[in-house]
């Protein structure tokens, strides 16, 4: 009887270990930084090309998913200050929808909270130095346990400086007003 109980207990332990390994495999990890040794080195500047973003007034948000059409918000962080201004260090982040060793689709949004509480509000504000958005890119994912694949840096951010928007985007009202003016001007010529 004791032997049977020991065998059942052994099988349960093996199933729990397998379940924990399977669960860990279903979660890929990335390093949510724009400055990483051997990875991205992409400081973010205001449009003047001189002033690096600094402090919690500026936010970076990571979106990721298994394909370009299913990105979800993963993490948000502020920018560093002092000699590390221009960089955000959001740490290791888990992408539940992508297995470790897999490929995640990624996008990073950056915005000035003085222009809006969210990226979309800052972008819609039409103000300069309000936002920047990365193109969609892919990133390999690592294992949350660190082996055999450590969390992967976002190499798709590149190694060049990034800049907030410089020219305000025209608002819908401004574009509509311009269209009306063009129609009025062309009507006078006839």
N, C-alpha and C positions, 0 to 999 in steps of 0.2 A: 504494500500500500504506500509506504514511504517513497519507494522508487518511482512509482507512477506519479505521485505528487511532485517529486523533484523534477521529473521529465516535463510535466505540465508547466511548472514554474519556469523551467529553462526555456521552453517554447515561448511563454509569455514575455520573458525578458528579451529574447531574440526579436520578437515582433515589435516590442516597444523601441528597440534600437533601430530596427529597419524603418519604422514609422518616423522616428526623429531624423534619420538620414534623408528619407524621402521628402519630409517637410523642409529641411534645410536646402535640398536641391531645388525646390520650387521657388526659392527666393534669391534672385541675383542682387548683387550690391555694386554700387559705384561710389567714387569719392567726389562729393559735390563741392569742388574747389575750382577756381580758375587759375590757380598757381600751384603746381605740383611737380616735384623733382622728376624729371624724365617724362613729364606729361604736359598738360597745357600750361602756358605762361602768357595769359591774355588779360592784362590789367585793363580796367574800364575807366575811361576819362570822360569828363564833360566835353562838349563839342569844341571847346577852345584847344583841345589837344594837350593841355598842360595840367589842368586840375584833375587829380585822381579822386574818384568817389570815396567818401570817407564817412563812416558812422552809420547809425541805424536809420538815418533819413533816406538812405538808399537801400533797396531790397533786391535780392535775387531769388527767383523761384525756379525750382526744377520740376519739369514735367517729363514723364517717361511712360512707355508701354511696349507691348509686344509688336505693334506695328504703328505706322504713321497716323492712322485714323483712330487710335484708341489710347491717346495720351491721358494720363491722370496726374493730378498734383501730387508730388512726392514730398517736397520739403521747401522751406523758405528760410532765408538767413539775411542778416545785415552785412554791411561791409566793414572791414577792419579799419583801423585808424593808424596814424603815425607813419612809420616807415613801411607798413604793410597796406597803406591806403591803396585803393584800386582793386584790391583782392577780396573775395569772399571765401570763407572757409566753413562750409556747411557740414563737413564730416562725412562719415560713411552712411549712405542711405540705401535702404532696401527697396527693391522694385518687386513687389509680390507677384506680378503677372509675368515675370520673365525668369526662367531658371538660371542658376549660376552656370557660367560658361556659355550662356546664350547671348543673343544680340538684342539690345533694347534700342528703341527709337527714343531720341531725347531732344528736348528743346529747353532753353533757359531764357527767362524773361527778367529784365532788370528795370527798375523804375525808381523815380524820385517821389517819395511820399508827400513832398510839398506840392506836387502836381496832382496827386490823387491817392486815395487810400489803397487802391489796387492798380495792377498793371493796366487794365482796360480803362480805368478812369484817368490815369496819367497820360496814356496814349491819346484818349479823346480830348484831353485838355487843350491840345494844340499848342502847348508851350514848348519852347526849346529846352533842351537838357532834361527831358521828362522820362525818356524810355529808350531801351535797346532790346532787341529780340534776336536770338541766334537763329540761324537756319535750322531746319530739322537735320539731325545727324544720327548716326548709329554709334553705339558704344558696347563693347563687350562687357559682360557682368562677371563679378567675382562671387566667391562663396562667403556667406556671412561668418563662417567659422575660420576663414583665411586660408584653408588648404583644400584642394590643390591649387585653386585660383584665388589670390588675394583680391579684395575690392579693387575695381578698376577705375583709373582716372578718366575724366571726360576729355580725351584727346581731341575730340571733334571741335572743341573751343579754339584750338590752334595755339599759335605762339606769337601772335601779333596783337598790338593794342586794339581795344574796342572803344567806340565812341557813342555817347548818347546822341539822340536826334538833334540836329542843328537847326534845320529850317522847320518851322511849325507846319504840320500838315494842314492843308486848307480844310476848313469845316464844310459840312454839307451846305450850310446856309451861304457861305462865301462862294462856293461853286455854283449854287443856284442863282445867286445874285449876278455872278459873272455871265452865266448863260442868258439871263434876262437882258443884260446890257448888250451882249453880242446880238441878240435878236432885235432889240430896239435899234441898234446902230445899222444893222443890215436892212431893216425896214425903211429907214430914212433914205438910204441910197437908191432905192427903187423908185 
